[in-house]
Amino acid sequence: MNAISERGLHPNWSAVIMFALGFWLSGSLIIDFAIVPSLWVTGMMNLSGFASAGYTLFGIFNRIELLCAALVLTGFLGLRFDRLIPYSDRLQKRLSLILSGFLLFIPLVYTYFLTPQISSLGLQLNFFETINTMPAAMIYLHEGYWFLEIVKFVAGVTLLRWCFRNSCTLG
């Protein structure tokens, strides 16, 4: 076992974190500002089957978000325990773990609370009744979603900036 640890087979945690954050945040931007608005403009959100299709679409993306958030948290734990973050940045070390843990919490909320709730409110159970307005509870859930998206982008860009700065000083 010592032979493996002496060879220095450590992953490049900074690269893993930057890749995961870049993929995750760019995917969120595409979903939030390209796909969802195009579905709204074309009128697909008013169709009766959109709630189940939206649940499937967001359910898949939420699980990809969970994977990316787990990679980010694992990467920062790896940086911390490999002592690759300088000792002088103890506050940054703590904040990076707190922010990456919070970034894992956000897709958990999306996956197990927001997406099922929004989809259930969007289901049309009575085919003879036409509803053109969004329920009030769904508006509050969407506001919560957008608040968490803003927090996710701020925390993600902060962590990306710290990780990029640390990778430049390590090389």
Secondary structure, 3 states (H helix, E strand, C coil): CHHHHHCCCCCCHHHHHHHHHHHHHHHHHHHHHHHHHHHHHCCHHHCCCHHHHHHHHHHHHHHHHHHHHHHHHHHHHHHHHCCCCCHHHHHHHHHHHHHHHHHHHHHHHHHHHHHHHHHHHHCCCCCCCCCCCCCHHHHHHHHHHHHHHHHHHHHHHHHHHHHHHHHHHHC
